Amino acid sequence: MGLHLDGLSVRAGAADLVRDLSLTVATGQVVGLVGPNGSGKTTALRCVYRALRPSGGVVSVDGRDVAALPMRESARLVGALTQEGHTDLDFTVEETVALGRAPHLRGNRPLDARERELCRRAMEQMEVAHLAGRGVLSLSGGERQRVLVARALVQEPRVLILDEPANHLDLHHQIRLLSMLRGSGRTVLVTLHDLNLAASACDRLAVLYGGRLAAFGTPGEVLTESLLRDVFGVAAGVVPHPLTGVPQVLYDLGSAHLEGTPS
């Protein structure tokens, strides 16, 4: 089930945060949304999972305008892991993961056997099953992030939106998570700051700059030395990964003050 952003725009006062963004994530494809700070990445994602109403344009899933759907129905279509995905209530890990089933439940119906097994598998997949009885407020940032990913998986959305999911994760869990996303068959739109991880995990990269789409294509098409200079304000080389051939960015730490560096 594909995701399509058609002419998406978000205006706040006199500022255009996102301007006429059109982007398609094909069914089963992983698309990485990258760009400098303030380029509109999180704003665009918030429109997809309905935390923000766009000033213009349409977000559709399989041709259906998500803004026109009841909230429960759109929550069954689109699941999200947000940068603000925290809780002030000390639910256990098991209870937190089970909250992912909320869009599918009516009244006080308890989880059935399939749903309990779904929760168990998601916790094992994210390596938090051993924490099932722990309160989420007692967890480290990385452990809590993995619990929230498990909750999103339990939701069984057709489209998965992830805003910086690698935040707080160690290298093992970053690679495990992104490998899982790539092999999941889900339609995924994800923001990542690490361009090398994005190149390895994503089928396509969409580069935002100043709220506009600056480039879209395969990592090999998008990650060029000129784009890194013009959009990110750094001098860097791009070389193929020795094992996979995926483009990898080699940074020059002395290039952070180039003329025209994005603010």
N, C-alpha and C positions, 0 to 999 in steps of 0.2 A: 504494500500500500504506500504510494508515493506522497511526498510532501511538496507543496508548491507555494512559494511566496510571490505574489504578483503586485508589483508597484507599491511595496510596503513603505510607508513613510511615518515618522514619528517626530512631532514638533513639540518643544517645551519652551514656552515664551517665544523669544525671537530666535531660538536655536533649533536647527534641524539636526536631530540626533541620528536619524536614518532617513535617507533620501531615495525614493523610487527604487527600492531594492527588489529585484526579481531573481528568483533562485529556485531550482528544482532539485530535490533529492529523490532519485528514482527508488523504486521498491527494492529493499534489501541492500541499499547502498549506504556507505558511511561517508559523510561529507564533513570536512573540518572547516570551521569558520575561524579564520585567523586575521590578525591585524594588530596595530599598536593600541595602547590604552586610549580609551575614549573614541574608538572608531565606530562604535555602535553595535558591537557583537552581542553583548548581554541584552541590550535594548531590543534587538531583533528577536532574540530567543524568548524574551518575556512576552512578546506579542504572539508567538506560536503557542505557548502554553497558557495564554489568556490571563497573565498577571498584569498586562498592560494593553489598553485599547489603542490601536494605531490611529494616527490622524488620517491615513488614507491607505488604500490597498486592501488586499484580501489574503488570508492564510487558509489554504485548503488542504485537506487530506483525502486522497482518492476522489477529488472533484467536489468534496463537500466543504462548504465554508464553516470552519470550526466556530466562528463567532455566532453563527446562527443556530448552533446546537445547544440543547440543554447541557448544563455544566457536567452532570454525571456522565452523559454520553460522550462529551469531548474528553473527559478524563479517562474513559475507556479506550479512546483512540490515541491520546497523546499523554505520555508520562514524562516527568522532568526531574532532573537532579539540578538544583539551583545552587548558586554560591551562598545563598542565605538559608540553606537547608539545615537548620538547627532546631532544637527543641529545648524549651525551658522545663519540660515535664520529664521526670525521671522514669519513663517507661523502661521496661526491660528490652533487651535487643530483640527477643522473640516477639514481643508486643509491637515494637516499632516496625519490624518487617511486615507483620500481619496487617498493619494499617494500609499497606499497598493494595489490599483487597477491597478497601472501602467503596470505590466506585461500582463494584460488582454486587454489593450486599444491600439488602433491604431490611429495614427495621433492625432488630437485635439478633438477626440470624447468625449463629456461630459459623466458623469456618468448617467446611466439610472435609472429608478425608483427602480429596484431591488437593484442596487449597492448603491444608496442613503440610502435605508432601511437597507442594510447590514452595512453601516457605522454607522447609528444611533444605531443599535442593539449592535455593538461592543463597542461604546462609553458608552452605558448604562451598558453593561456587566462589563466594567472596571471602572465604576462609574466616568466618565469624561464628560458625556453629558452636565452637567451644565457649563463646561469650553469651550464649542464648539467655542465661538467667541474670546476666549483669545489667545494671542500670546504665542507660546510654550516657548519662552525665558523668559516669566514672571512667569513660573510655578516653583514649588518646584521640587527637584529631584525625589521624589516619584510620583508626579503628571505626570511628563514628562515620567517616566518609564511606567506608566499605559497607556499613550497615544501611546507609541511605541508598547506596546503589542497589543492594539486595531488595530494599523496599520498592524501588522503581521497577525492578525485574518482576517482582511478584504481582505488580499491577497488570502485567501482560499487555502493555500498550502496543498498538500497531506502529507508532512512531515514538522514538526515544530521543529526548532533548537533554543534553548534558552540558552544563556550563562549568568548565574547568574541573572535570572529574578527577584529574590527577593531582589536584591540590592536596597536600598533606600526606600523600602516599609515598612510601619508599619505592626504590627502583623495582624491586620484585613485584610489588602490587600494581605499580604503574603498567608494567609490561603485561601482567596477567589480565588486568582490566581491559586494556586496549586490544589485546589478542582476543579476548572473549567477545568484545564488540565486533571485531572484524569477522569473526566466525559465527556470529549469532543469527545471520539472515534477517536481522531487523533493519528497518529504515532508521538511520541515526543521523542527527545533526549535533555536532559537538564543537565546543570552543576549546582551543588548546594554545598555550603560549609557547610551548616547546615545539619548534618547527620540525625538528628531527623526529620526534614522536608522532607529530601530525602526518609527516610524509610516510612513515611506516604503517600507520593505522588506518589512513583514510584513502578511499578510492578517488575522491576529488577534494580539492581545496578551493574555498571561496575566500578571497582577500578583501576585507573591508578597510577603507581609508576615508576618513572624513564623512562617514555615514553612507558612502557609496561603494558599490561593487567595483573594485579595481582590477580584479583578475579572477578567472574561474577555469579550472581544468585539472588535469592530473597533476600530482606533485612535480613530475618532471617538466610539465609545461609551465607551471606557476612559479616554482622556486628558481628564480634566475638572479644573477648578481645585480642586474639593473633594478629588479623589483625590490630586492633587499635594501638597496641604496635609496631608492625613491620613496618607498613606503615606510620602511623601518629605520632609515637613516644610519645604516651600518655598512661598512665595507666587509664583504664576506665572500668566501669561495664556495662553490657547490660541486661536490664530487659524488660519484656513485658509491653506495655502501658496498664493501668488499664481498659480502655474503649474498645480499639480496638485489643489489643494483639500484635500490631506492635512493633518490637524491638525499644527500646529507649536507648540512650547512656547517662550514668551518668559519668561526668568527675571529675577527681581529679585535682584541679588547681595546686597542687604541683608536678605534673608529667611531666611538660613541658620540663624538662632538663634531660630526660632519656638518657642513653648512646645509641648512634646510632640514635638519633633523626634526621629525615629528614631535610636537609638544605632547 
